[in-house]
Amino acid sequence: MSVRKRTWKNAKGETREAWVVAYSAADGSGKLKTHIETFARKKDADERHAQVKVDVSKGVHTPMNRSINVAAAARDWLTYVELENIEEATLDNYRTTVDLHIVPRIGAEKLAKLTTPRINAIRDDLVRDLSRTHAKTVLGILKAIIKDAKRRGNVAQNVASDVTIKADKRAEGRLHVGIDIPTPQEISRILNAAMGRRRPFLVTAIFTGFRSSELRGLRWQDVDLAKGEVHVRQRADRYNKIGPPKSLAGIRTIPVGPFLVNTLKEWKLACPKGPRDLVFPTGNGNIESRGNLLRDILWPVQVAAGVAVPKLGKDGKPLVDKDGKSVLKAKYTGLHALRHFYASWCINRKVDGGLELPAKVVQERLGHANIAETLDTYGHLFPRGDDGRELAEAELRLLG
């Protein structure tokens, strides 16, 4: 194994030079073979020589002529993910991430030439250009691509395995009641303003905390009105395809009270019939789109209930109609706000009108895969148990 200088004359008689790294390593059949790599700078040749020497000694070296580039490895990984029956919407997100953030940055580089310092440089680049949460997602996909390449034998080691991006909890911020989570008073006004087909949908969303995909895939056979239970056994994705819940934890049973039971009993008589037996279908019984649920139900009911904010123009100023009145829009733009309310209702103390459920039960009700997700999202809403009255009582007990 050596680094040597090579000089030659080109067709014009000009002297040219390059630095050559020569070494012996096993080829695909396990036989020793001499490999030669050429570099324009001695510094690059020395760095490659040092890396190859370490890799060969560890038995984790991939010769450059056997290495595919990152773009090819990404295509292999996407094929693997698709064959694992990943949800189409998730697969589309993976493809978009690869096309926008991985191939433009590193797609032409060969896997065998990647080093941990190079991956760290890409990591820093992602953090500078994207939100920390988005950068973490992109890095995770890059690591998965290299891991898959190692599994296929296209690279001997995953140089990205130890590169990480920590989530910035301060930047993510907490959910706030009245900003991200509707207040009980706002929920009451929404329920009072909901009429017709809008009412059973909103009542169910508010008192089950189901994701929009779970509501759209809910069937009457999953609703047990006699027992007061609603089961999550399937969901409808953004392409209106029916499939299993997001995870095993998503398959769950939610107990519901008489208010929701009576609402669904009435709705069952008027609900459009269809082959899928859906609880909240379109007028002809098919799967309702998420966009229609927002435009036709969530947003107009909020405006009617006065749970609204001024709509702003391109100049950032409030818009007014022809009569000079403010144009309003829904305060909460997504159905997840109702899921957040349900979570807060489960968590809040009974004296404050909540259910005061333990964190583990809240996790199960929401269908979170692990309790860390529940606590990271809603932990600050749980009663602290150290308010003034409780502290005073504890002091009296201690002092006798």
Phi, psi and omega per residue, in radians:
M1 nan 2.178 -3.039
S2 -2.673 2.844 2.992
V3 -2.097 2.182 -3.129
R4 -2.396 2.737 3.136
K5 -1.611 2.382 3.121
R6 -2.105 2.270 3.103
T7 -2.155 2.622 3.109
W8 -2.798 2.947 3.094
K9 -1.929 2.377 3.102
N10 -1.454 -3.034 -3.062
A11 -1.089 -0.437 3.140
K12 -1.544 0.010 -3.136
G13 1.489 0.138 -3.136
E14 -1.446 2.483 3.137
T15 -1.403 2.305 3.101
R16 -2.182 2.683 3.119
E17 -2.474 2.706 3.090
A18 -2.669 2.906 -3.133
W19 -1.991 2.279 -3.023
V20 -1.993 2.310 3.008
V21 -1.832 2.096 3.123
A22 -2.058 2.328 -3.128
Y23 -2.745 2.850 3.101
S24 -1.914 2.354 3.111
A25 -2.702 2.749 -3.115
A26 -1.185 2.466 3.053
D27 -1.584 -2.904 -3.077
G28 -1.097 -0.458 -3.129
S29 -1.560 -0.042 3.140
G30 1.629 -0.033 3.138
K31 -1.509 2.532 3.103
L32 -1.191 2.402 -3.129
K33 -2.508 2.493 3.114
T34 -1.426 2.264 -3.140
H35 -2.027 2.428 -3.136
I36 -2.224 2.231 3.096
E37 -2.206 2.439 -3.047
T38 -1.989 2.417 -3.117
F39 -2.320 2.585 -3.138
A40 -1.328 -0.532 -3.085
R41 -2.024 2.512 3.110
K42 -1.116 -0.605 -3.133
K43 -1.045 -0.773 3.138
D44 -1.162 -0.677 3.125
A45 -1.129 -0.729 3.132
D46 -1.119 -0.733 3.133
E47 -1.120 -0.743 3.115
R48 -1.135 -0.701 3.127
H49 -1.056 -0.793 -3.128
A50 -1.128 -0.720 -3.130
Q51 -1.158 -0.774 -3.137
V52 -1.096 -0.736 -3.126
K53 -1.010 -0.778 3.130
V54 -1.170 -0.787 -3.081
D55 -1.140 -0.727 3.140
V56 -1.119 -0.714 3.138
S57 -1.128 -0.532 3.129
K58 -1.544 -0.163 -3.109
G59 1.303 0.466 -3.101
V60 -2.117 0.477 -3.099
H61 -1.597 2.390 3.019
T62 -2.012 2.043 3.120
P63 -1.033 2.529 -3.067
M64 -1.046 -0.633 -3.089
N65 -1.278 -0.177 3.073
R66 -1.799 -0.012 -3.042
S67 -1.606 2.378 3.008
I68 -1.591 2.900 3.111
N69 -1.552 3.025 -3.050
V70 -1.140 -0.642 3.137
A71 -1.058 -0.741 3.114
A72 -1.166 -0.702 3.104
A73 -1.114 -0.637 3.113
A74 -1.126 -0.709 3.102
R75 -1.106 -0.712 3.093
D76 -1.070 -0.760 -3.116
W77 -1.140 -0.744 3.119
L78 -1.087 -0.646 3.067
T79 -1.105 -0.767 3.117
Y80 -1.059 -0.801 -3.131
V81 -1.100 -0.739 -3.139
E82 -1.078 -0.692 3.135
L83 -1.228 -0.278 3.091
E84 -1.495 0.157 3.099
N85 1.065 0.658 3.038
I86 -1.160 2.531 3.131
E87 -0.953 2.443 -3.041
E88 -1.028 -0.680 -3.141
A89 -1.113 -0.696 3.110
T90 -1.163 -0.730 3.116
L91 -1.080 -0.698 3.098
D92 -1.101 -0.686 3.090
N93 -1.101 -0.715 3.097
Y94 -1.078 -0.812 -3.134
R95 -1.049 -0.763 -3.124
T96 -1.096 -0.743 3.125
T97 -1.090 -0.757 3.120
V98 -1.086 -0.801 -3.074
D99 -1.216 -0.625 -3.047
L100 -1.579 -0.577 -2.950
H101 -2.127 -0.333 -3.089
I102 -1.831 -0.932 -3.127
V103 -1.062 -0.777 3.127
P104 -1.090 -0.553 -3.089
R105 -1.456 -0.683 -2.897
I106 -2.505 0.075 -3.017
G107 -1.001 -0.629 -3.074
A108 -1.421 -0.214 -3.082
E109 -1.359 2.449 3.134
K110 -1.348 2.494 -3.120
L111 -1.023 -0.708 -3.075
A112 -1.143 -0.350 -3.108
K113 -1.597 -0.170 -3.129
L114 -1.249 2.490 3.074
T115 -2.252 2.871 3.100
T116 -1.071 -0.731 3.055
P117 -1.023 -0.648 3.116
R118 -1.143 -0.738 3.115
I119 -1.140 -0.655 3.090
N120 -1.117 -0.642 3.096
A121 -1.137 -0.696 3.080
I122 -1.131 -0.715 3.107
R123 -0.994 -0.811 3.136
D124 -1.119 -0.663 3.109
D125 -1.090 -0.735 3.130
L126 -1.123 -0.758 -3.130
V127 -1.114 -0.617 3.115
R128 -1.214 -0.666 -2.998
D129 -1.575 -0.454 -3.022
L130 -2.148 2.948 2.979
S131 -1.113 2.715 -3.100
R132 -1.068 -0.674 3.140
T133 -1.128 -0.763 3.133
H134 -1.168 -0.735 3.126
A135 -1.054 -0.689 3.126
K136 -1.101 -0.665 3.112
T137 -1.140 -0.789 -3.133
V138 -1.100 -0.788 3.130
L139 -1.074 -0.702 3.131
G140 -1.055 -0.679 3.117
I141 -1.216 -0.707 3.083
L142 -1.049 -0.745 3.119
K143 -1.108 -0.678 3.125
A144 -1.153 -0.648 3.115
I145 -1.098 -0.810 -3.112
I146 -1.213 -0.627 3.089
K147 -1.094 -0.727 3.113
D148 -1.149 -0.674 3.112
A149 -1.101 -0.657 3.090
K150 -1.140 -0.727 3.117
R151 -1.059 -0.613 -3.133
R152 -1.420 -0.157 -3.109
G153 1.491 0.238 3.141
N154 -1.501 -0.196 3.057
V155 -2.688 2.596 -3.012
A156 -1.509 -0.356 -3.121
Q157 -2.600 2.729 3.098
N158 -1.695 1.675 -3.078
V159 -1.261 -0.127 -3.127
A160 -1.707 -0.072 -2.973
S161 -1.044 -0.561 -3.085
D162 -1.710 0.052 -3.141
V163 -1.546 2.242 -3.058
T164 -2.373 2.842 2.989
I165 -2.291 2.080 3.132
K166 -1.387 2.436 3.097
A167 -1.185 2.455 3.114
D168 -1.653 1.638 -3.081
K169 -1.110 -0.572 3.140
R170 -1.178 -0.679 -3.139
A171 -1.225 -0.636 3.141
E172 -1.159 -0.648 3.094
G173 1.314 2.868 3.110
R174 -1.667 2.746 3.025
L175 -1.342 2.368 -3.103
H176 -2.075 2.386 3.071
V177 -1.161 2.301 -3.115
G178 1.589 -0.196 3.091
I179 -2.069 -0.969 3.115
D180 -1.811 -0.481 -3.083
I181 -2.046 2.155 3.100
P182 -1.056 2.511 3.073
T183 -1.328 2.790 3.060
P184 -0.967 -0.645 3.129
Q185 -1.142 -0.696 3.110
E186 -1.159 -0.702 3.107
I187 -1.086 -0.728 3.111
S188 -1.051 -0.743 3.140
R189 -1.186 -0.647 3.104
I190 -1.113 -0.769 -3.137
L191 -1.132 -0.674 3.140
N192 -1.195 -0.496 -3.105
A193 -1.558 -0.235 -3.086
A194 -1.382 2.136 -3.133
M195 -2.226 2.855 3.068
G196 1.046 -2.452 -3.105
R197 -1.188 -0.290 3.137
R198 -1.223 -0.593 -3.031
R199 -1.116 -0.943 -3.103
P200 -1.067 -0.612 3.128
F201 -1.116 -0.854 -3.089
L202 -1.200 -0.671 3.104
V203 -1.070 -0.734 3.132
T204 -1.159 -0.768 3.133
A205 -1.065 -0.731 -3.073
I206 -1.239 -0.676 -3.017
F207 -1.784 0.189 2.987
T208 -2.183 -0.445 -3.091
G209 1.249 0.349 -3.124
F210 -1.170 2.578 2.980
R211 -1.182 2.743 -3.127
S212 -1.043 -0.634 3.127
S213 -1.149 -0.587 3.127
E214 -1.273 -0.652 3.087
L215 -1.156 -0.707 -3.103
R216 -1.238 -0.440 3.126
G217 -1.724 0.037 -3.075
L218 -1.193 2.307 3.118
R219 -1.929 2.730 3.117
W220 -1.115 -0.527 3.119
Q221 -1.194 -0.259 3.089
D222 -1.625 0.040 -3.141
V223 -1.934 2.003 3.117
D224 -1.823 1.621 -3.081
L225 -1.223 -0.491 -3.138
A226 -1.210 -0.715 -3.137
K227 -1.547 -0.234 -3.080
G228 1.238 0.831 -3.128
E229 -2.364 2.542 3.033
V230 -2.207 2.278 -3.073
H231 -1.856 2.475 3.006
V232 -1.824 1.967 -3.125
R233 -2.202 -0.218 3.126
Q234 -2.732 2.998 3.113
R235 -2.604 2.820 3.084
A236 -1.958 2.177 -3.103
D237 -1.427 -3.074 -3.059
R238 -1.149 -0.309 3.112
Y239 -1.692 0.227 3.134
N240 1.110 0.555 3.045
K241 -1.740 2.327 3.132
I242 -1.466 2.354 3.111
G243 -2.726 -3.092 -3.138
P244 -1.258 2.848 3.061
P245 -1.005 2.949 -3.044
K246 -1.013 -0.573 -3.127
S247 -2.665 3.044 3.091
L248 -1.047 -0.595 3.121
A249 -1.144 -0.385 3.134
G250 -1.233 -0.376 3.065
I251 -1.379 1.924 -2.998
R252 -2.708 2.957 3.110
T253 -2.145 2.256 -3.111
I254 -1.977 2.129 3.036
P255 -1.305 2.438 -3.125
V256 -2.260 2.724 -3.083
G257 -1.560 3.069 -3.096
P258 -1.069 -0.516 -3.133
F259 -1.083 -0.842 3.116
L260 -1.219 -0.695 3.126
V261 -1.015 -0.843 -3.128
N262 -1.145 -0.635 3.111
T263 -1.103 -0.752 -3.130
L264 -1.257 -0.553 3.077
K265 -1.064 -0.791 3.121
E266 -1.149 -0.738 -3.099
W267 -1.163 -0.579 -3.100
K268 -1.054 -0.554 3.135
L269 -1.255 -0.545 -3.078
A270 -1.763 -0.189 -3.044
C271 -1.100 2.326 3.077
P272 -1.038 2.423 -3.107
K273 -1.594 2.586 3.124
G274 -2.813 2.916 -3.090
P275 -1.125 -0.389 -3.109
R276 -1.542 -0.149 3.099
D277 1.048 0.673 -3.067
L278 -1.361 2.589 3.134
V279 -1.389 -0.617 -3.109
F280 -2.226 1.180 -3.100
P281 -1.557 3.137 2.972
T282 -1.271 3.120 -3.130
G283 -1.074 -0.449 3.121
N284 -1.794 0.275 3.017
G285 1.540 0.120 -3.139
N286 -1.600 3.122 -3.114
I287 -1.233 2.252 3.117
E288 -1.411 2.479 3.130
S289 -1.409 2.675 3.122
R290 -1.103 -0.685 -3.135
G291 -1.055 -0.708 3.123
N292 -1.156 -0.639 3.116
L293 -1.110 -0.618 3.099
L294 -1.260 -0.898 -3.049
R295 -1.217 -0.632 -3.023
D296 -1.699 -0.321 -3.067
I297 -2.146 -1.170 -2.983
L298 -1.077 -0.876 -3.047
W299 -1.211 -0.878 -3.111
P300 -1.133 -0.592 3.126
V301 -1.166 -0.698 3.102
Q302 -1.081 -0.785 -3.137
V303 -1.087 -0.749 3.121
A304 -1.111 -0.543 -3.117
A305 -1.486 -0.096 -3.092
G306 1.405 0.206 3.061
V307 -1.607 1.270 -2.970
A308 -2.532 2.881 3.109
V309 -2.342 2.776 3.133
P310 -1.089 2.450 3.061
K311 -1.500 2.307 -3.063
L312 -1.751 2.565 3.065
G313 -1.480 -3.096 -3.133
K314 -1.112 -0.419 3.129
D315 -1.495 0.040 3.118
G316 1.463 0.043 -3.131
K317 -1.709 2.620 3.135
P318 -1.066 2.401 3.103
L319 -1.461 2.639 3.078
V320 -2.269 2.670 3.122
D321 -1.507 -3.022 -3.077
K322 -1.146 -0.340 3.117
D323 -1.638 0.059 3.130
G324 1.474 0.131 -3.141
K325 -1.555 2.586 -3.142
S326 -1.100 2.405 3.035
V327 -1.507 2.189 -3.058
L328 -1.871 2.707 3.033
K329 -2.364 2.842 -3.112
A330 -1.036 2.425 3.140
K331 -1.232 -0.727 -3.115
Y332 -1.868 2.046 -2.957
T333 -1.499 -0.343 -3.070
G334 -2.157 2.708 3.111
L335 -1.153 -0.334 -3.139
H336 -1.116 -0.376 3.090
A337 -1.065 -0.641 3.123
L338 -1.246 -0.585 3.054
R339 -1.152 -0.714 3.076
H340 -1.071 -0.705 3.125
F341 -1.089 -0.781 -3.142
Y342 -1.028 -0.743 3.120
A343 -1.065 -0.771 -3.127
S344 -1.170 -0.620 3.110
W345 -1.140 -0.698 3.081
C346 -1.123 -0.597 -3.034
I347 -1.468 -0.704 -3.009
N348 -1.012 2.656 -3.131
R349 -1.143 2.659 3.133
K350 -1.087 -0.610 3.140
V351 -1.175 -0.315 3.117
D352 -1.777 0.164 3.102
G353 1.614 0.148 -3.133
G354 -1.749 -3.068 -3.133
L355 -1.643 -0.344 3.126
E356 0.955 0.911 -3.119
L357 -1.531 2.619 3.067
P358 -1.122 2.743 -3.085
A359 -1.012 -0.680 -3.119
K360 -1.111 -0.675 3.132
V361 -1.209 -0.686 3.106
V362 -1.079 -0.732 3.094
Q363 -0.993 -0.795 -3.116
E364 -1.169 -0.699 3.141
R365 -1.110 -0.655 -3.090
L366 -1.457 -0.257 -3.138
G367 1.327 0.484 3.090
H368 -1.301 2.486 -3.113
A369 -1.169 -0.527 3.115
N370 -2.580 2.785 -3.053
I371 -1.241 -0.384 3.113
A372 -1.066 -0.669 3.127
E373 -1.097 -0.719 3.128
T374 -1.126 -0.818 -3.080
L375 -1.243 -0.630 3.108
D376 -1.113 -0.633 -3.082
T377 -1.487 -0.724 -2.966
Y378 -2.157 0.069 -3.052
G379 -0.960 -0.614 -3.100
H380 -1.232 -0.201 -3.141
L381 -1.543 -0.301 -3.114
F382 -1.170 2.472 3.115
P383 -1.003 2.362 -3.128
R384 -1.369 -0.481 -3.118
G385 1.291 0.318 -3.128
D386 -2.348 0.619 3.085
D387 -1.289 3.067 -3.006
G388 -1.009 -0.770 -3.103
R389 -1.128 -0.795 -3.117
E390 -1.175 -0.621 3.074
L391 -1.129 -0.723 -3.141
A392 -1.097 -0.764 3.132
E393 -1.115 -0.674 3.134
A394 -1.160 -0.678 3.119
E395 -1.109 -0.760 3.139
L396 -1.082 -0.706 3.139
R397 -1.138 -0.659 -3.114
L398 -1.238 -0.697 -3.088
L399 -1.482 -0.137 3.116
G400 1.366 nan nan
